[in-house]
Amino acid sequence: MTDASISVSPAKRPSPQAGKAIITFEGVTKRFGKMVAVDNVDLTIHEGEFFALLGPSGCGKTTLLRMLAGFETPTEGRILIDGQDVSAVPPNKRPVNMVFQSYAVFPHMTVADNVAYGLKVDGVPGAERSRRVEEALALVQLDGLGQRKPDQLSGGQRQRVALARALVKRPRVLLLDEPLSALDAKLRDQMRTELATLQEKVGITFIMVTHDQDEALALATRCAVMNRGLLQQVAPPNDLYEFPNSRFVADFIGTVNLFEGDLVVDEPDHAIVRSPGLETEIYLDHGVTGARGATVWAAIRPEKIELRKRPEGSAAPVMDDAPAGFNSIPGVIRHEVYLGSESVYEVEIKGGRKIRVLRSNLTRWDQEDFVLGEAVWLSWHACSAAVLLS
């Protein structure tokens, strides 16, 4: 992933209006022996959302999805679909369908037979079955490929077969378990767009499990970040990135520079964090929560820090108008990674601390150039830092 993952989507996808709740988890806990995989989760997902369950391996997101699908039973709590408790309802009786990470297409069947399989099991008459299979294949852009076998298809096409097989049964909710993880990077980018377009076209609720933050930020209208079985934060992707509620979320979503310190000033219109090892205090143009004196973490995204040959607006390391202006500290460039449209710089400040800075290369000919070992100033606006209390 690149540090500019916040900009994966060229345009922000509108979130559906919070209307009817289609999925509700009420105090859901799942234990495997002494291990708590999901811990007292309360969560509501609305009709028409593209919702992502996001988190590191072992955080509980897949277990939550499997309980929704009916493959696992909650140890405690209830799962409601359309207001009905389905906690003990078998998978084939729930109005959901699932696309697995491996796609699980049958290699000995044609594409059309794969897509028709669930309808055949349900006893749907042959003529209607054929019509619905054709509609599903057209929906995922596989028209004319119904007689091919899976080994005659590309990875992206096999994924579309799995999607068509799930959608042909017209579920209320489609569950996606790491849907793009088996694809190479270029195909993943293509399929992200196709998945988003497909969800908007069919208008049903998609719930996706992924550990890939790029994927979640690009596709979802809302995300739930999980860690150790607990929900950490539920919000639209831009809010998760810009306004994380904890160090874990800030560090997991994208890349962030975290400075531990004391909240020495907390007023309605500005705050100041004093962090050991920094040559300046960190100024913010907003208050926090009345937590003056508490130990906090100032979080600053790499793309919000500017590299300059002198401090912004002054030769002094601390701005006279810092609460409404720029923070600036000196450093030395130690490393650069060129990523095409952007570069990531690692800058060492006094005390040996390394700070990451993301710099766009799109207008590089109109910017100052820097070399390894050069002394520079790091500057960020007072509105660019967030203060985290935990």
SULTA-V217275 format. One record per run of one state. SS is the DSSP state (H for helix, E for strand, C for the rest). FROM is the first residue (numbers start at 1). TO is the last residue. If there is no record, write none. Layout:
ss->SS from->FROM to->TO
ss->SS from->FROM to->TO
This chain:
ss->C from->1 to->4
ss->H from->5 to->7
ss->C from->8 to->20
ss->E from->21 to->32
ss->C from->33 to->34
ss->E from->35 to->46
ss->C from->47 to->49
ss->E from->50 to->54
ss->C from->55 to->60
ss->H from->61 to->69
ss->C from->70 to->75
ss->E from->76 to->81
ss->C from->82 to->83
ss->E from->84 to->85
ss->C from->86 to->90
ss->H from->91 to->93
ss->C from->94 to->95
ss->E from->96 to->99
ss->C from->100 to->109
ss->E from->110 to->110
ss->H from->111 to->121
ss->C from->122 to->125
ss->H from->126 to->139
ss->C from->140 to->148
ss->E from->149 to->149
ss->H from->150 to->152
ss->C from->153 to->154
ss->H from->155 to->167
ss->C from->168 to->172
ss->E from->173 to->177
ss->C from->178 to->184
ss->H from->185 to->202
ss->C from->203 to->204
ss->E from->205 to->210
ss->C from->211 to->212
ss->H from->213 to->219
ss->C from->220 to->221
ss->E from->222 to->227
ss->C from->228 to->229
ss->E from->230 to->235
ss->C from->236 to->236
ss->H from->237 to->242
ss->C from->243 to->246
ss->H from->247 to->252
ss->C from->253 to->255
ss->E from->256 to->267
ss->C from->268 to->269
ss->E from->270 to->274
ss->C from->275 to->281
ss->E from->282 to->284
ss->C from->285 to->294
ss->E from->295 to->301
ss->H from->302 to->304
ss->C from->305 to->305
ss->E from->306 to->308
ss->C from->309 to->321
ss->H from->322 to->324
ss->C from->325 to->325
ss->E from->326 to->338
ss->C from->339 to->341
ss->E from->342 to->348
ss->C from->349 to->353
ss->E from->354 to->360
ss->C from->361 to->363
ss->H from->364 to->366
ss->C from->367 to->374
ss->E from->375 to->381
ss->C from->382 to->384
ss->E from->385 to->388
ss->C from->389 to->390
